[in-house]
């Protein structure tokens, strides 16, 4: 007979609860990444409208944010 082993740190919770919590965490991470993506795009677009060092730095911050999101995505999908 096949027996399921409970993961470490389950605290007596049923398997369904653990799975729902993992799914909720995954959706929360995706939502945070989407919000960060929109903010980075907004930084790039608003910085592009005007000439100046401060606006260039705003665009660079948006670009670094996009690169960080891309790095995090690639790290999880290796």
C-alpha positions as CSV (number, residue, x, y, z in Angstrom):
1,X,0.0,0.0,0.0
2,X,1.2,3.5,-0.9
3,X,1.6,5.8,2.1
4,X,1.9,9.6,1.7
5,X,4.5,11.3,3.9
6,X,3.6,14.7,5.3
7,X,6.0,17.5,4.6
8,X,8.1,18.8,7.4
9,X,6.5,21.6,9.3
10,X,2.9,20.7,8.4
11,X,1.7,21.5,11.9
12,X,-1.1,19.0,11.7
13,X,-2.9,20.8,8.9
14,X,-4.6,18.7,6.2
15,X,-3.0,18.3,2.7
16,X,-5.7,20.5,1.1
17,X,-4.9,23.4,3.3
18,X,-1.2,23.2,2.5
19,X,-1.9,23.1,-1.2
20,X,-4.3,26.1,-1.1
21,X,-1.8,28.1,0.8
22,X,0.9,27.3,-1.8
23,X,-1.4,28.3,-4.6
24,X,-2.4,31.5,-2.8
25,X,1.3,32.4,-2.3
26,X,2.0,31.8,-6.0
27,X,-0.8,34.2,-7.0
28,X,0.3,36.8,-4.5
29,X,3.8,36.7,-6.0
30,X,2.4,37.0,-9.5
31,X,0.3,40.0,-8.4
32,X,3.3,41.7,-6.8
33,X,5.4,41.1,-9.9
34,X,2.6,42.6,-12.1
35,X,2.4,45.7,-10.0
36,X,6.2,46.1,-10.1
37,X,6.1,45.7,-13.9
38,X,3.5,48.4,-14.3
39,X,5.5,50.7,-12.0
40,X,8.7,50.1,-13.9
41,X,7.0,50.8,-17.2
42,X,5.5,54.0,-15.8
43,X,8.9,55.1,-14.6
44,X,10.4,54.6,-18.1
45,X,7.5,56.3,-19.9
46,X,7.3,59.3,-17.6
47,X,11.1,59.7,-17.6
48,X,11.2,59.7,-21.4
49,X,9.0,62.7,-21.8
50,X,11.5,65.2,-20.5
51,X,15.2,65.8,-20.9
52,X,17.4,65.9,-17.8
53,X,19.6,63.9,-15.5
54,X,16.9,63.3,-13.0
55,X,14.6,61.9,-15.7
56,X,17.4,59.7,-17.0
57,X,17.9,58.3,-13.5
58,X,14.1,57.6,-13.4
59,X,14.3,55.7,-16.6
60,X,17.4,53.8,-15.4
61,X,15.5,52.8,-12.2
62,X,12.6,51.5,-14.4
63,X,15.0,49.6,-16.6
64,X,16.8,48.0,-13.6
65,X,13.4,47.0,-12.2
66,X,12.5,45.3,-15.4
67,X,15.8,43.5,-15.5
68,X,15.3,42.4,-11.9
69,X,11.9,41.0,-12.8
70,X,13.4,39.2,-15.8
71,X,16.1,37.7,-13.6
72,X,13.6,36.5,-11.0
73,X,11.5,34.9,-13.8
74,X,14.4,33.2,-15.4
75,X,15.7,32.0,-12.0
76,X,12.4,30.1,-11.4
77,X,12.2,28.6,-14.9
78,X,15.7,27.2,-15.4
